[in-house]
Structure formats: structure tokens, C-alpha cells
Amino acid sequence: MLLAGSPVSAVATALNLSTATVKRYKAILDDGGLDALKKMSVGGRSSALDAAALEWIAAALRGSAQAHGFPSDAWTNARLRELIGARFGVRYSRVYTWQIATNLGLGHRLSKSSR
């Protein structure tokens, strides 16, 4: 998007990133081009969930929690954590689980209920 000339604020909004992060990416692009950005490390360990797993999670969140064995249709953070654990064998914190849903554009599907 930056290469196409989109404003920093528009990129930040579209990708759910902070303006400061997009400005940093833009500076890297301006200084070293796309190759410099590709070489940039994001730190931390690699995700246990690949693109196919994230697509599966997104599809689950778009549907009913009841279809995955829960007593009602509502998605909660605890239910999503439980589903990810059962399906993929990984356990995530409440915060990271919310971040996954948010990154998928589906954070609004998680109700405030704890269960």
C-alpha cells in the first residue's frame, strides 16, 4: 500500500497498525526499498499457526460457536482459546487470543462474557 502511494494514516487504519509502526516501515522502504523491509525481523518465535490454521479459525469465528460443541452461538475469548487448543494443540493467553481474532478482523465476534 505504501509503495502504491497510500498515506501512512490510511495504511495504519486498513492494517490495524499504529501510525508509528507504519511510519517506521515507510522509512525502511524509503531508505532501502522492499528488499530492506523483507529482511526486517519481527522478533519473537515463529507462530505455531500457519495461514491455513488462521483461515480455519476465521471461518470458525464467522460461524456459530455451537457448531463447535459449545452450548450457545456466542464466541468468547475462553471458547476460542479452548477451540485453538483442541484443534491445534497450542495454548495462548487471553490477550494473544484476542489479538489473533483482531488480526483476522473478527475481534468484534468475541463477546465480553468469560465463558
C-alpha positions in Angstrom: 0.0 0.0 0.0 2.9 2.4 0.8 4.5 1.5 -2.5 1.3 2.4 -4.2 1.3 5.8 -2.6 -1.3 5.3 0.1 -1.0 7.8 3.1 0.5 6.4 6.3 -2.7 7.0 8.2 -4.7 5.1 5.6 -2.3 2.1 5.8 -2.4 2.2 9.6 -6.2 2.1 9.6 -6.5 -0.6 6.9 -4.0 -2.9 8.6 -4.9 -2.1 12.2 -1.4 -0.9 12.9 -0.2 2.1 14.8 0.8 5.2 12.8 4.3 5.0 14.3 4.7 1.4 13.1 3.7 2.4 9.5 6.0 5.4 9.6 8.9 3.1 10.6 8.0 0.7 7.7 7.8 3.7 5.3 11.3 4.9 6.4 12.7 1.5 5.8 11.1 1.4 2.4 12.3 4.9 1.6 15.9 4.0 2.6 16.3 0.5 1.3 13.3 -0.4 -0.7 11.2 -3.5 -0.5 14.3 -5.8 0.0 15.2 -3.9 3.2 11.6 -4.4 4.5 11.7 -8.1 3.6 14.9 -8.6 5.6 13.4 -6.9 8.7 12.9 -9.3 11.6 9.8 -9.0 13.7 11.4 -10.8 16.6 9.9 -13.4 18.8 9.4 -17.1 17.9 7.6 -18.2 14.8 3.8 -18.7 15.1 2.6 -22.2 15.7 -0.4 -21.3 13.5 0.1 -21.2 9.7 -2.0 -19.4 7.2 -4.3 -22.5 6.8 -4.9 -22.6 10.6 -5.7 -18.9 10.7 -8.2 -19.3 7.8 -9.8 -22.2 9.7 -10.0 -20.0 12.9 -11.5 -17.1 10.9 -14.2 -19.5 9.4 -15.0 -20.8 12.8 -15.4 -17.3 14.2 -17.7 -16.3 11.3 -19.9 -19.2 12.2 -21.6 -20.4 15.3 -19.7 -21.5 18.5 -22.5 -24.1 18.9 -21.3 -25.8 15.7 -18.0 -26.5 17.6 -19.7 -28.1 20.6 -20.4 -25.0 22.8 -23.8 -24.6 24.4 -24.7 -21.3 22.6 -23.8 -19.4 19.4 -21.7 -16.7 21.2 -18.0 -16.7 20.8 -15.9 -15.7 23.8 -12.2 -15.5 24.3 -12.3 -18.6 26.5 -14.1 -20.6 23.9 -11.7 -19.5 21.1 -8.7 -20.4 23.3 -10.3 -23.8 24.0 -11.0 -24.4 20.3 -7.5 -23.5 19.3 -6.0 -25.7 21.9 -8.2 -28.7 20.9 -7.7 -28.3 17.2 -4.0 -27.2 17.0 -2.6 -28.3 20.4 -1.3 -24.8 21.4 -2.4 -22.7 24.3 -2.5 -19.0 24.1 -3.1 -16.2 26.6 -6.3 -14.4 26.7 -4.6 -11.3 25.2 -2.9 -13.2 22.4 -6.2 -15.0 21.5 -7.9 -11.6 21.3 -5.0 -10.4 19.1 -5.5 -13.3 16.7 -9.2 -12.6 16.4 -8.4 -8.9 15.9 -5.8 -9.5 13.3 -8.3 -11.6 11.4 -10.7 -8.7 11.5 -13.0 -10.6 13.8 -12.3 -9.3 17.3 -15.9 -7.9 17.4 -17.1 -11.6 17.3 -15.8 -12.2 20.8 -18.3 -11.3 23.5 -17.3 -9.9 26.8 -18.6 -13.0 28.6 -15.9 -15.1 30.2 -17.3 -18.4 29.1 
